[in-house]
């Protein structure tokens, strides 16, 4: 998926959440490192969903 294609973007702060979203049709765009308020570094999964995917869900 190209960065110009997604019509929706979301962040998943755990691999489990990212996996669930990918099962719903979201595509993994990138994984970056974020800092939580307690100072711990954690992965942040960036996911996108295209407009076509959103329209298919409305049709169902």
N, C-alpha and C positions, 0 to 999 in steps of 0.2 A: 504494500500500500504506500503510495506516495503521500508526503505530508500535505499536499494540496487537495487530496481526495476526501479526507474525513469530514463529515458534517457534524460529528460529535467527538469530543475528546474526554477521557476520564483518567484518573489516577487510581491505581490499586496499590495499596501499601503492603500487600502480602501475596505470595505466590498462589495461595489458595483462592483468594479473591480474583486474581488475574485469570486463573484457570477456569473459574466459574463464568467469568465474563466472556472468555474465549469460547466456551461451550454455547453461549448465547449469541455468538456471531461477531463479537468484538475481535479486532486484530491487534496483536502486539506491535507497537511502533518502536518503542525503545525502553530501556531500563536505565535509570539514573540513580545516583546516590543522593539521599536527602538526609538532613540533620533534624532529629526530633528535639523537642524542647529540653529533654534531659541530656542532650549532647551526643547521643548515640547515633551512629551512621546506619541508615537502613536503605534497602533498595526501594525504588518507587517505579512501578510498571506503568508505562504510558500506553493507553489503548485507544483505538479509534474505531468509529463505526461510520460507514459510508451512507450517503443519502439513499442509495438504492436499497440497502439493508433495512433502513427505517421504513421505506415505502412497502417492502415485502411484508413486514410485520403488521402494518396497518391493513393490508389486503387479507391477511389470515384471519 
